[in-house]
Amino acid sequence: MTLQHGRPENMTERLKKEQKVYELLDLLHIEYDRVDHEPAMHMDVCEEIDKVLKAATCKNLFLCNRQKTDFYLLLIPREKIFKTKDLSAQIGSSRLSFGTADYMEEFLDVTPGSVSILGLMNDTDHRVRLLVDSDVLKEEYLGCHPCINTSSLRLKTKDIFNTFLNAVDHNMTEVHL
């Protein structure tokens, strides 16, 4: 794994959803570093990736309410444990569970293991509410996938939560877990 600056030189072998991420980041003048790797399906694999990125990768959890009418993307530090009760009380929703792969794909154009804040660029109907643990906002850099789990990006946290979210017309709700 080698840290590289910016988009891959050869974009033809990349999925369209990954290409769209690089195009938007470049359009917004958001600088990023990238590392390509084997599919990272679980947080354990991300430990080695984090060492190369020199950024803490967050857990990106796709959640929904019991009725499957409200959907959430939760970003929390890797070491924190997610407790449904703690989050439900803060956002006024009961019975949160993990959203299905079908909804992930429909709303964010991502698959399990590839969930990322960058997927919000595909949520043009604003079906997904972004929830961010306060500790994530304290970091200088954020590590995330470009909507596919064979690459990881290091971006400045302020660029994501200011420039990117404004461009994709999404707000963030800060939570404390």
Secondary structure by P-SEA (a helix, b strand, c coil): cccccccccccccccaaaaaaaaaaaaacccbbbbbbccccccccaaaaaaaacccccbbbbbbcccccbbbbbbbcccbbbbaaaaaaaacccccccccaaaaaacccccccccccccccccccccbbbbbccccccccbbbbccccccbbbbccccccccaaaaaabbbbbbbcc
